[in-house]
Amino acid sequence: MLTPTLRRQAIVIVATLATAYVASHFFRAANATIGLDLMRDIGIGPEALGALTGAFFFGFSAMQIPCGILFDRYGPRRTVFAMLLIAIAGGTVFTLARDPTTLLVGRALMGAGFGVMLIGSMVVISRWFPSDRFATLSSMVLSIGLVGNLIATTPLALASETVGWRTAFAGMVVFTAIAAIAVWLIVRDAPPGHPFLARERESIASVARGLTEVFRNPQLPFIMALNFCNYACTFTIQGLWGGPYLQEVHGLTKTAFGNVLLAAVVAYMIGQLVIGPLDRVFDTRKRIAIIGTLVIAGMNAVMALTPAPPLWLAVGVIVGIGLISPSSTMVLAHGRATFADRLVGRGIATLNTSVMLGVACMQSVSGFIIGAFERLPGGARPEIAYRTLFGVLAVVLVVAVAVYSRSKDIRPSDELKARAAA
């Protein structure tokens, strides 16, 4: 039980990590706003843009399990600080890049460096707060991090039109450097007296046994199936093709579609705050995740099956997906509850690997889906290209729910009873 002083310290620590997480969300989402600029300035097509955007998440996913091991071995403070230095290097490379290969390297480095942020925050939450607060506090971290998505919408659109996207990116690289310093100065791995602080450093063999234990978790395949697809399908629209769709199909200006993406991010933030505590309200995580995912699949299906949808419908779906997509947090909370505390770093890292690998794959595939259709005389992609993408996303989500439905729900009330009995 934390004293009032330690509780305040814990809140400051989590807030510091969440603030650093802002940069991760900015860089991952920025291509939805500047994607057409990149295609024009660097001379690439939609397939290359999809691969370029996905590179962030390939780098991100590649570092999840290694960072989970580092969290359990060295702690979040040192791990997050070191990896943020890599993210800073990646942001600098991307900002200065003049060719597709250098852009790709910069995006991959950014993804690898920022790959620690969410897991680091969740590990700190797990060690400083009771387990029944995990979903709520994780949602708060995600909500603060989404400020980065907000900056990547209308503000980035305005900045790119006035000073250029490179100058805007340089400013966020500086912000990331300041955030890294704050993490080093403020973050602490665990409260006084926590077993992590008195641990014996694991041997390589022990680390391997821990990973084996994680992978043998019988619930893991079912949970990872929805983890792989849920956020991936949402972010393919919110973080890549939402802006080009609104510009090419509905004729919106960069600032106008930036405002729509801004509204979607605000809806996402509201959704995080509303959906995050629902597991304790309804005493379930699995059902919330399933219902939320099916709603998102339904909205994608509407866009796929509606020829020439009015602008209000397109905007409503994009914003609505933002509002409901925080239901994916319940899948992570569900997965975290299946792991023992000593495996929390590796367990959450494994779950987050499936999330980010899913985004990387889906965004790369989406570029080929859009690129499979011939351009219109003016150079824009036809509406059917985007409708096909919406349809694919709907089908993927329904299949993922079918697999996830085989998992066993772990209720917050069960965790409280287990802790009381311990």
Stockholm file with secondary structure:
# STOCKHOLM 1.0

chainA/1-422         MLTPTLRRQAIVIVATLATAYVASHFFRAANATIGLDLMRDIGIGPEALGALTGAFFFGFSAMQIPCGILFDRYGPRRTVFAMLLIAIAGGTVFTLARDPTTLLVGRALMGAGFGVMLIGSMVVISRWFPSDRFATLSSMVLSIGLVGNLIATTPLALASETVGWRTAFAGMVVFTAIAAIAVWLIVRDAPPGHPFLARERESIASVARGLTEVFRNPQLPFIMALNFCNYACTFTIQGLWGGPYLQEVHGLTKTAFGNVLLAAVVAYMIGQLVIGPLDRVFDTRKRIAIIGTLVIAGMNAVMALTPAPPLWLAVGVIVGIGLISPSSTMVLAHGRATFADRLVGRGIATLNTSVMLGVACMQSVSGFIIGAFERLPGGARPEIAYRTLFGVLAVVLVVAVAVYSRSKDIRPSDELKARAAA
#=GR chainA/1-422 SS CCCHHHHHHHHHHHHHHHHHHHHHHHHHHTHHHHHHHHIIIIICCHHHHHHHHHHHHHHHHHTHHHHHHHHHHHCHHHHHHHHHHHHHHHHHHHHHCCSHHHHHHHHHHHHHHHTTHHHHHHHHHHHHSCGGGHHHHHHHHHHHHTHHHHHTTHHHHHHHHHTCHHHHHHHHHHHHHHHHHHHHHHCCSSCTTCGGGGCCCCCHHHHHHHHHHHHTCTTHHHHHHHHHHHHHHHHHIIIIIHHHHHHHTTCCCHHHHHHHHHHHHHHHHHHHHHHTTHHHHHTCSHHHHHHHHHHHHHHHHHHHHCSSCCHHHHHHHHHHHHHHGGGHHHHHHHHHTTSCGGGHHHHHHHHHHHHHHHHHHHHHHHHHHHHTSCCCTTSCCCHHHHHHHHHHHHHHHHHHHHHHTTSCCCCHHHHHHHHHHC
#=GC SS_cons         CCCHHHHHHHHHHHHHHHHHHHHHHHHHHTHHHHHHHHIIIIICCHHHHHHHHHHHHHHHHHTHHHHHHHHHHHCHHHHHHHHHHHHHHHHHHHHHCCSHHHHHHHHHHHHHHHTTHHHHHHHHHHHHSCGGGHHHHHHHHHHHHTHHHHHTTHHHHHHHHHTCHHHHHHHHHHHHHHHHHHHHHHCCSSCTTCGGGGCCCCCHHHHHHHHHHHHTCTTHHHHHHHHHHHHHHHHHIIIIIHHHHHHHTTCCCHHHHHHHHHHHHHHHHHHHHHHTTHHHHHTCSHHHHHHHHHHHHHHHHHHHHCSSCCHHHHHHHHHHHHHHGGGHHHHHHHHHTTSCGGGHHHHHHHHHHHHHHHHHHHHHHHHHHHHTSCCCTTSCCCHHHHHHHHHHHHHHHHHHHHHHTTSCCCCHHHHHHHHHHC
//
